[in-house]
């Protein structure tokens, strides 16, 4: 067994990846994480999905690739130039709603919505408003975060934040939790 991705990449992935590199965005989810996101998405037929932190849409394309036709994905980002790439290559998918807004505002306005799957790939729903994000999960819903192993692009002091987040998640009694020392460091929680 190897870490090679021996499956089809999403149709728009290479175009999004090229545009992402041209823009100089270096915080996109790695391909191993994206493959896992797709696989986990396939476990929630007719599901309601939420991605906090669209970026340029690389992980979004993989999540969409795992969805069935009756599922929906709402993806939030506050950076128009990054979101523009996702819009260029993914907006034709009727299952997807891309929203340009501040994550905190969106969570506050939508805190009564429930989701089968939340990929928290930005501050809100991960380091900020964690309680509110987890409250948005349905029973059996997946809470997924990546970048829990030290990354080259982490600012000074970020490792301490990641360690605290892991401890906070481990102390919760409303999640079944698995930490994976793989890819960029992935945590998967399932709402009890």
C-alpha positions as CSV (number, residue, x, y, z in Angstrom):
1,X,0.0,0.0,0.0
2,X,1.2,3.5,-0.8
3,X,-0.1,7.0,-0.4
4,X,-0.6,7.4,-4.1
5,X,-4.0,8.6,-5.2
6,X,-5.0,6.0,-7.7
7,X,-8.5,7.3,-8.5
8,X,-9.8,9.9,-10.8
9,X,-9.3,13.5,-9.7
10,X,-12.3,15.8,-9.9
11,X,-12.8,17.2,-13.4
12,X,-12.0,20.8,-12.4
13,X,-9.1,19.9,-10.1
14,X,-6.2,20.5,-12.4
15,X,-7.6,23.8,-13.6
16,X,-8.2,25.0,-10.0
17,X,-4.8,23.8,-9.0
18,X,-3.1,25.7,-11.8
19,X,-5.0,28.9,-11.0
20,X,-4.2,28.4,-7.3
21,X,-0.5,28.2,-8.0
22,X,-0.6,31.2,-10.3
23,X,-2.3,33.2,-7.5
24,X,0.4,32.1,-5.0
25,X,-2.1,30.6,-2.6
26,X,-0.2,28.1,-0.5
27,X,-2.8,27.1,2.1
28,X,-5.0,24.7,0.0
29,X,-5.7,21.2,1.4
30,X,-3.3,18.6,0.2
31,X,-4.5,15.9,-2.2
32,X,-4.4,13.1,0.5
33,X,-6.8,15.1,2.6
34,X,-8.9,15.9,-0.4
35,X,-9.2,12.2,-1.3
36,X,-10.4,11.4,2.3
37,X,-12.9,14.3,2.1
38,X,-14.4,12.7,-1.1
39,X,-14.6,9.3,0.5
40,X,-16.2,10.6,3.7
41,X,-18.7,12.7,1.6
42,X,-19.9,9.5,-0.1
43,X,-21.0,8.1,3.3
44,X,-23.7,10.8,3.5
45,X,-26.3,10.3,0.7
46,X,-28.8,13.1,0.4
47,X,-26.7,14.9,2.9
48,X,-26.3,18.6,3.8
49,X,-22.6,19.6,3.7
50,X,-20.8,22.7,5.0
51,X,-17.3,23.8,4.1
52,X,-15.9,26.6,6.2
53,X,-13.0,28.0,4.2
54,X,-13.5,27.5,0.4
55,X,-10.1,28.9,-0.5
56,X,-9.8,28.5,-4.2
57,X,-12.0,25.4,-4.3
58,X,-9.6,22.5,-4.4
59,X,-11.1,20.7,-1.5
60,X,-14.5,21.8,-2.6
61,X,-14.1,20.0,-5.9
62,X,-13.2,16.7,-4.1
63,X,-16.2,17.0,-1.7
64,X,-18.5,17.6,-4.7
65,X,-17.0,14.5,-6.4
66,X,-18.1,12.4,-3.4
67,X,-21.7,13.8,-3.2
68,X,-24.7,12.1,-4.7
69,X,-27.1,14.1,-6.8
70,X,-29.5,14.7,-3.8
71,X,-26.8,16.3,-1.6
72,X,-26.0,20.0,-1.2
73,X,-22.8,21.7,-0.2
74,X,-22.5,25.3,1.1
75,X,-19.0,26.6,1.1
76,X,-18.0,29.9,2.8
77,X,-15.0,32.1,2.3
78,X,-14.3,35.8,2.9
79,X,-11.6,36.3,0.3
80,X,-13.1,37.4,-3.1
81,X,-10.0,36.7,-5.1
82,X,-9.7,33.1,-3.9
83,X,-13.4,32.5,-4.1
84,X,-13.4,33.8,-7.7
85,X,-11.4,30.7,-8.8
86,X,-13.9,28.3,-7.2
87,X,-16.7,30.3,-8.9
88,X,-15.0,30.1,-12.2
89,X,-14.6,26.3,-12.2
90,X,-17.4,25.0,-9.9
91,X,-20.4,27.4,-10.0
92,X,-22.1,25.3,-12.7
93,X,-22.8,22.6,-10.1
94,X,-26.3,23.1,-8.9
95,X,-25.5,21.2,-5.6
96,X,-23.1,23.9,-4.6
97,X,-23.7,27.3,-3.0
98,X,-20.6,29.5,-2.7
99,X,-20.9,32.3,-0.2
100,X,-18.6,35.3,0.1
101,X,-18.9,36.4,3.7
102,X,-17.2,36.5,7.1
103,X,-17.3,33.1,8.7
104,X,-18.4,34.4,12.1
105,X,-21.3,36.3,10.6
106,X,-22.4,33.3,8.5
107,X,-22.3,30.9,11.5
108,X,-24.2,33.4,13.7
109,X,-27.0,33.9,11.0
110,X,-27.2,30.2,10.3
111,X,-26.6,28.6,13.7
112,X,-30.0,26.8,13.6
113,X,-29.1,24.9,10.4
114,X,-28.0,21.3,10.7
115,X,-25.4,19.5,8.6
116,X,-24.4,15.9,8.0
117,X,-20.7,16.9,7.4
118,X,-18.7,20.0,8.2
119,X,-15.2,20.5,6.9
120,X,-13.7,23.4,9.0
121,X,-10.7,24.6,7.1
122,X,-10.5,28.1,8.4
123,X,-10.4,29.9,11.8
124,X,-14.2,30.0,12.2
125,X,-15.6,26.6,13.1
126,X,-12.1,25.4,14.2
127,X,-10.2,27.9,16.4
128,X,-13.1,30.3,16.7
129,X,-16.8,29.4,17.2
130,X,-15.9,25.7,17.7
131,X,-18.9,25.2,20.0
132,X,-21.3,26.8,17.5
133,X,-20.0,24.7,14.6
134,X,-20.2,21.4,16.4
135,X,-23.8,22.4,17.5
136,X,-24.7,22.6,13.8
137,X,-23.9,18.9,13.3
138,X,-26.7,16.3,13.1
139,X,-26.4,13.1,15.2
140,X,-23.9,11.0,13.3
141,X,-22.6,14.0,11.5
142,X,-18.9,14.3,10.6
143,X,-16.7,17.1,11.8
144,X,-13.4,17.2,9.9
145,X,-10.3,19.4,10.3
146,X,-6.8,19.2,8.8
147,X,-3.5,20.9,9.3
148,X,-3.1,19.6,12.8
149,X,0.6,18.6,12.3
150,X,3.1,21.5,12.1
151,X,3.1,23.2,8.7
152,X,5.8,25.4,7.1
153,X,3.3,28.2,6.6
154,X,2.2,28.3,10.3
155,X,2.8,31.7,11.9
156,X,4.7,31.8,15.2
157,X,2.5,30.6,18.1
158,X,0.2,28.7,15.9
159,X,1.4,25.3,17.1
160,X,0.2,26.1,20.6
161,X,-3.3,26.9,19.2
162,X,-3.4,23.6,17.4
163,X,-2.4,21.7,20.6
164,X,-5.1,23.5,22.6
165,X,-7.7,22.7,19.9
166,X,-6.8,19.0,20.0
167,X,-7.1,19.0,23.8
168,X,-10.4,20.8,23.6
169,X,-11.8,18.3,21.1
170,X,-10.5,15.4,23.2
171,X,-12.3,16.7,26.3
172,X,-15.7,16.8,24.6
173,X,-18.2,14.1,25.4
174,X,-20.4,14.8,22.4
175,X,-18.0,13.5,19.7
176,X,-16.4,10.2,18.9
177,X,-12.9,11.3,17.8
178,X,-10.1,9.9,15.8
179,X,-6.7,11.7,15.3
180,X,-4.7,10.7,12.2
181,X,-1.0,11.4,12.0
182,X,-1.2,11.3,8.3
183,X,-1.3,13.8,5.4
184,X,-1.2,17.2,7.2
185,X,-2.7,15.8,10.4
186,X,-6.4,15.1,10.3
187,X,-9.1,14.9,13.0
188,X,-12.4,13.4,12.4
189,X,-15.3,13.6,14.9
190,X,-18.7,12.0,14.7
191,X,-21.5,13.7,16.7
192,X,-23.0,11.4,19.3
